[in-house]
């Protein structure tokens, strides 16, 4: 049971950042916060499911500042689709890098994980291709600063 508790804390630490500093959280800090909110692990549920529950619980409890780390995605599409995409999702995306080549235009950007399904659905409908680049809060990742 103790290993499940540590697994949950590790998953939360991988998926979240401190919103004030934009730096990754440590598993020990998350574990301490889980203890402070009196969270008990359930051996019948997966650690990942419980980690998502813990994230919501910690956000509501205000025991520690926590938010989901942004996902980094890459869109490969025609210029028209790329422009329409950026116009439609401007409020929720942060463009990191854009490149143009003979193979097509690409745009690498970050979004909050809660918007992934809407973005993916829209890109598919417009005929673009969405590729997953990174999902976690990597130590020393300058894109999150």
C-alpha positions as CSV (number, residue, x, y, z in Angstrom):
1,X,0.0,0.0,0.0
2,X,2.9,2.3,0.7
3,X,4.3,1.8,-2.8
4,X,1.0,2.8,-4.3
5,X,1.0,6.0,-2.3
6,X,4.6,6.7,-3.5
7,X,3.6,5.9,-7.1
8,X,0.6,8.3,-6.9
9,X,2.9,11.0,-5.6
10,X,5.4,10.4,-8.4
11,X,2.8,10.6,-11.1
12,X,1.4,13.8,-9.6
13,X,4.9,15.3,-9.5
14,X,5.5,14.3,-13.2
15,X,2.3,15.9,-14.4
16,X,2.2,19.1,-12.3
17,X,4.1,22.3,-11.7
18,X,4.1,25.1,-9.2
19,X,2.0,27.9,-10.8
20,X,4.1,30.7,-9.3
21,X,7.5,29.4,-10.2
22,X,6.6,27.2,-13.2
23,X,9.0,24.6,-11.9
24,X,8.3,20.9,-11.4
25,X,7.1,19.6,-8.0
26,X,9.0,17.0,-6.1
27,X,7.4,13.7,-5.1
28,X,8.3,14.3,-1.5
29,X,6.4,17.6,-1.5
30,X,3.4,16.0,-3.1
31,X,3.5,13.1,-0.6
32,X,3.5,15.6,2.3
33,X,0.6,17.5,0.8
34,X,-1.3,14.2,0.3
35,X,-0.7,13.5,3.9
36,X,-1.9,17.0,4.9
37,X,-5.3,16.5,3.1
38,X,-5.6,13.0,4.7
39,X,-5.6,11.2,1.3
40,X,-5.6,7.4,1.6
41,X,-4.7,5.2,-1.4
42,X,-7.0,2.6,-2.7
43,X,-5.3,-0.7,-3.8
44,X,-8.2,-1.5,-6.2
45,X,-7.7,1.6,-8.4
46,X,-4.8,2.3,-10.6
47,X,-2.2,4.8,-9.4
48,X,-2.8,7.0,-12.5
49,X,-6.5,7.3,-11.8
50,X,-5.8,8.2,-8.2
51,X,-3.1,10.7,-9.2
52,X,-5.7,12.6,-11.3
53,X,-8.0,12.6,-8.3
54,X,-5.2,13.8,-6.0
55,X,-4.4,16.7,-8.4
56,X,-8.1,17.9,-8.2
57,X,-8.1,17.4,-4.5
58,X,-4.9,19.4,-3.9
59,X,-6.2,22.2,-6.2
60,X,-9.4,22.5,-4.2
61,X,-7.7,22.2,-0.8
62,X,-5.1,25.0,-1.4
63,X,-2.6,23.0,0.7
64,X,0.0,23.8,-1.9
65,X,0.0,25.7,-5.2
66,X,-0.4,23.2,-8.0
67,X,-1.5,23.1,-11.6
68,X,-1.2,20.7,-14.5
69,X,2.0,21.1,-16.6
70,X,1.2,22.2,-20.1
71,X,1.3,19.6,-22.9
72,X,3.6,20.3,-25.9
73,X,2.1,19.3,-29.2
74,X,3.1,19.7,-32.8
75,X,0.7,20.5,-35.6
76,X,1.6,19.6,-39.2
77,X,-0.8,21.1,-41.8
78,X,-1.2,23.4,-44.7
79,X,-0.7,27.1,-44.2
80,X,-4.4,27.8,-44.4
81,X,-5.2,25.1,-41.8
82,X,-2.4,26.4,-39.6
83,X,-3.7,30.0,-39.7
84,X,-7.3,28.9,-39.0
85,X,-6.1,26.8,-36.1
86,X,-4.1,29.6,-34.5
87,X,-7.0,32.0,-34.9
88,X,-9.5,29.5,-33.4
89,X,-7.3,28.5,-30.4
90,X,-5.3,31.7,-29.8
91,X,-6.6,32.1,-26.2
92,X,-5.6,28.7,-25.1
93,X,-2.3,27.9,-26.9
94,X,1.2,29.3,-26.6
95,X,3.2,28.9,-29.8
96,X,6.8,27.8,-29.1
97,X,8.1,27.3,-32.6
98,X,6.9,27.5,-36.3
99,X,8.7,26.0,-39.3
100,X,8.0,25.9,-43.0
101,X,9.3,23.2,-45.3
102,X,8.4,21.4,-48.5
103,X,6.9,18.6,-46.4
104,X,4.5,21.1,-44.8
105,X,4.1,23.7,-42.2
106,X,4.6,22.8,-38.5
107,X,3.7,24.7,-35.4
108,X,4.9,23.5,-32.0
109,X,2.8,24.8,-29.1
110,X,1.7,24.2,-25.5
111,X,-1.8,23.8,-24.1
112,X,-3.4,22.9,-20.9
113,X,-4.1,19.1,-20.9
114,X,-7.9,19.7,-20.3
115,X,-8.1,21.3,-23.9
116,X,-6.4,18.4,-25.7
117,X,-9.6,16.6,-26.9
118,X,-11.1,19.8,-28.4
119,X,-7.9,20.7,-30.1
120,X,-7.4,17.2,-31.5
121,X,-11.0,17.0,-32.8
122,X,-10.7,20.4,-34.5
123,X,-7.3,19.5,-36.1
124,X,-8.6,16.2,-37.5
125,X,-11.7,17.9,-38.9
126,X,-9.5,20.5,-40.7
127,X,-7.3,17.8,-42.2
128,X,-4.1,18.5,-40.1
129,X,-2.0,16.1,-38.1
130,X,-1.4,16.5,-34.4
131,X,1.7,14.9,-32.8
132,X,2.5,14.6,-29.2
133,X,5.9,16.0,-28.1
134,X,6.0,16.2,-24.3
135,X,3.5,15.8,-21.5
136,X,5.3,16.4,-18.2
137,X,7.1,19.0,-16.2
138,X,10.7,18.2,-17.1
139,X,13.4,19.5,-14.8
140,X,15.0,22.5,-16.3
141,X,12.6,22.8,-19.2
142,X,13.0,26.4,-20.4
143,X,9.7,26.4,-22.3
144,X,7.8,26.4,-19.0
145,X,9.6,29.4,-17.6
